[in-house]
Each structure stands twice: as C-alpha cells, then as structure tokens.
C-alpha cells in the first residue's frame, strides 16, 4: 500500500469536488478500515476516503468526474495513462468503490451503464474531464496529499484543508 499514492488519489476527489462547488468537498480521512463489498460480500481494506456531497439533482457527468478524479490525480502525479491504469488489476481493485458508485450514479440518471462498454465510455470521459480540471493544479494536489499524510487517522474538514494548503 503506497500511502502517498492513496493521499494523491483522495486529494483528486476532494479537489475536483471543490472546483465544482466548494460545498461539495467535505473532508478527507486517510485511515485503513475494513469494509465489505456489497456485491460479493468479501471484505477488503479501504485506506482512505474523500467525503463529498452529492446533491440529488447533480448532473451525472459531474458525479462521474468526481468519482474518476482520484484515478485522474494518480495519472497526473505518476504520469500513467488511462489505458495503462485501466488494465492493471491492482488499480481496478483499488478503484472498485469509485467505479461502482459511478455506475450507480449513471443508472439513477437513466443512462446505460450496465454493459461494460457503455460504462467505460462514461468513465473515460469523467477521467479526462477531471485531468483537464487538475492539469495546472498538481502543486495543490501534492499540498493536499502532504497535509493528509501529516494528519493520518483523522477526518480533516474542508475549511482546514483550504486554510492549511492555501487553496
């Protein structure tokens, strides 16, 4: 488990939510927790989470963009392209919650996402939109990640992250 990569990932979710509307970005917590996959019933370790507010009237494209922003931040920070990341079984396992939630968001909006090809189309768009939004913000992503590392194990609220990172 690469702690820095986890922090970059969560910073991506938080930062894109913040850019959309500051009230959407609520907090980040980097702390390993055992969770259970709702589809398979298997347990897994979740190392961090960015808590965002998803209004019920939110556009599905915005929600998918925020969900894909963690992977987009990793792509920017580690110079790994989308297709390479999406063919790595460890990456796919690590973003399962993100993709499951994005699929639910799309289905709730009435968009086809049950077939893998359809979902991949929307996920790719969300990823590249998030990359575009964060392209010139890598310094901010690293500042947020550094702050998360300095505050492991606690839920760090938006106001604190904004003040400490100069956002």
Helices and strands as residue ranges (DSSP letters): H 3-20, G 22-24, E 25-36, E 43-52, H 60-78, H 82-85, H 89-94, H 96-108, H 116-134, H 138-150, E 156-157, H 158-165
